[in-house]
Amino acid sequence: MRILVTRPEPDAAREIEALAARGHEGIAAPLLVIEEVKDAAVDLAGAQALIVTSRNALRALSRHPALGAARKLPLFAVGALTARAARELGFATIIEGPGEGAGLAELIASTVDPAAGKLLHLAGETLAFDIKGALEARRFKVSQPVLYRAVPATELPPSVLSLIEQGRVDGVILLSPRTAKTYLAVLERHGAVTQGMRPVCYCISEAVAEVLTPHGFRARVAAHKREEDVLALLDCEAASS
């Protein structure tokens, strides 16, 4: 199957490799561009632990003056891939979450004491889940410095648009509602919504699918909110076709 990979680089390249290992052809079509926030204030004073819900935050931290001090703190990672990235960056104490924000909030609440100090969520400008609000409702104090922003693409690469127009794309992987909205927006800008409805949209959650299904797109939703479950869904579809 020929699959559009819509996540930002460098994660797009890694996902294309994962698709190739499964016998699929991945085509890079990043719909978000990651920009680091220069001079982001990371105040570790009084923090008992860090929270990371995106590898983009760790990439930004890797070039931040606070990295050395940050590595001394325990780190809650949203899932396995983020935990691995934290380990590679030199963090020693890593608590791995279930792969999505709500579950990570539950894990944090059951693991640490609000009275032991604030939590520091290394965040992006736009978040899929309000983990700060979820934890503050449980009496935690949460600081949320923004280390990066995701800027939506305004168009598709010409080679990708050509494949869509020719009906030579089998599926599109979409891992956030914002990415799904950007996919729809660029198709509208190119006048290619009808052609863009032909590929199946493989979505990480119902929230992603709900962006597209009202417009007539075919959406399949992974069993769990994890990238590996999206790839497993794609494999099942390929095997049954």
N, C-alpha and C positions, 0 to 999 in steps of 0.2 A: 504494500500500500504506500502511496505517496502522501505524506502528512506535513502540513504546515506547522512549524514550531514558532509560536508567537511570543515566547518569553524573551526578556532582554539578554544580551550577551554579558558575561561569558556563559551563562546557564544554557543558552540556546545551543551552543556547540556541544555541551555535555549531553543534553537531551537528544540531539541528533545522533550521537554515538550510541546512546541507549537504544534508540529506535533501530539503528543499523544492526546491533547485536540481536535484535528480535526479528530481523529480516525485512524491515521497512525502510523506506527512503524518507529521510527528514529534510525539509526545505526551510531554511531560516527566513523568517518574516517577523522580526521583532516589532512589537506594537508599542513598547515602552522603552524609553532610553533613560538609563540611570545616571543621575548627576549627583555628585557628592556636595554636601553643604560645607563650604569652606569656613574654617574657624568656628565649627560647632562647639558649643560649651558643654563639656562632659564633666559634671561636678560629682566626684566620687565620695566626697566627704559624708560620712555617716551612712553610706550604702552597705547593706548586708549581702546583696546579690544583684547580678545583672539579669536582664531578660532580653533575649534575642529572638525575633520572629521572622527574620529574613537574613540570608547570607549577604545581602547587599550592605546591611549594617556592619557586619564583620569586615567586609572589604574596606569600608570607609574607616572603621576603627583601626585597621592595620596600618594606616598612614596618619593616625592621630597621635599627638603627644601623650595622651592618656593611656595608651595601650599597655605600657609596662605595669602601671598601677592597677589597671582593670584586670589583668591576668591573675592577680592575687585573689580576686573575688570568685565565689561560686557563680556559675552561669546556667540559667535555665534556657534551654534551646527548644524551639517549637517542635522539632522532629529530628530524624536520624541524620539527614544531610546537613542541617544546620549544626548539629552536634559534632559531626565529623569536621566541618569547617572550623569550628571553635577549637577543636583538638589540634588541628593543623596550625592554628594561630598561636598555640602555646598555652591554652587554658588547661588547668589540671583537674579542676572540679567542675564537672558538667552533668547536669540533670536533664535527661532527654524526655521531651514531651511526646504526646500522641500524634503530632502532625498538624494540629489546628489550634487556633487561639483559645477557644472556649475550654478545651480540654487542658491546655497548658495552664490557664488561670486556676482551674480546679486543682491541678497538681501542685502549683505554687502555694495555694491556700492551705493545702493539707500537709505541706512540708516545712514551711517557715512560720515564724511568729511575727505578727505585725509590730510588736513592741521591740523587736531586735534591730530595727533600723529601716530606712527607706529602701525601696526597690528602684532600680534604674533600668528603664526600658529603652534600649537603643533603637530608635524608631525611624520610619520613613515619614514623609510629609503626609501621605495618604495611607490609611490603614484599613484592612478588610474587617478587622474585629477590634472593638474598643476594650483592650485588655486592661488599660489603666482604669476605666470606669468599673470594670468587673471586679478588680482587686480593691479599689477604693470603697466599693460597697461592702467589702469584708474588713474594713478598718485599716487597710494597708495605706501607707504613704508612697506614692509612685511619682518619680520624676521621669520625664519623657523627652530627652533631647533628640532633635531631628538631625540625623546624620546624612540623609540622602533624600532625593525626590525622584519620582518616576514621571517623565515627561511623555505624554502620548504622541505617537507618530501621526503625521498628517497625511501620509500616503504609503502605499505598498511599493516595494521594489518593482521596477518594470518587469523583470523576469517572473516574479511571483504573480503579478496581475495577469500576465500573458497566460500562465498555466491555469489560473482560475477561469479566465475567459474561454479557454479552449476545453474546459471540462476535464482537465488532467490532474486534478487534486481530489484525493479520496476523503481526506479528513483534516480537521483543524483542532489542535490542542489549545484549550483555553483554561487558564488557571486562576482567573480572578474576574469578578464582575466588571472591573474597570477595563481589563483587556478585551472582554466581550463587547463592551460599549465602543471601544476604540476600533475593533474589527468592523462593527456595523457602520461606524462613522466614515472610515476610509473607503468602504465599499460604496457607500452613498456618494462620497466625493468623486469616486471614479465612475459612477454610473454603472456599477457592476453588482448591485444587490441580487438580482435574479441569478446571475452566474454564481455568486458567492453562497447561494442557498443550496447548491448541489452537494458540496462536501458535508459529511457528518461532523458536527461539532462535539468533540469529546471534552466534557466539562468536569471540573473538579468538585462542583457542588450544584445544588439546585439553584442557588442564587445566581450562578453564572448562566445556567440554562434559561432562567426566567428573563434574562435580558434579551434573548434571541427567539425563543419560541413564539412570542406574540407576533413576530414578523415573518413567521413561516419557516424558520430554520429548523432542521432536524437536529435534536440534541440528545446525547447519551450522557448519563451522570454516573460517575464512579461510585463504588460502594462506600468508600471512605474518602475524606478530604486530604488525600495524599497523592503526590505525583505518581508513585509506583502503582497506585490503584487505577489511575487514569490509563497508564500504559497497559495494565492487565485487562482493562475494559476494551481497549483497542485490539489487543490480541484475541480476545473472545469474539469480537465482531469479525475480525479477519478470518478466524477459523471457521465461522459459521456461514461466511459468504461464498 
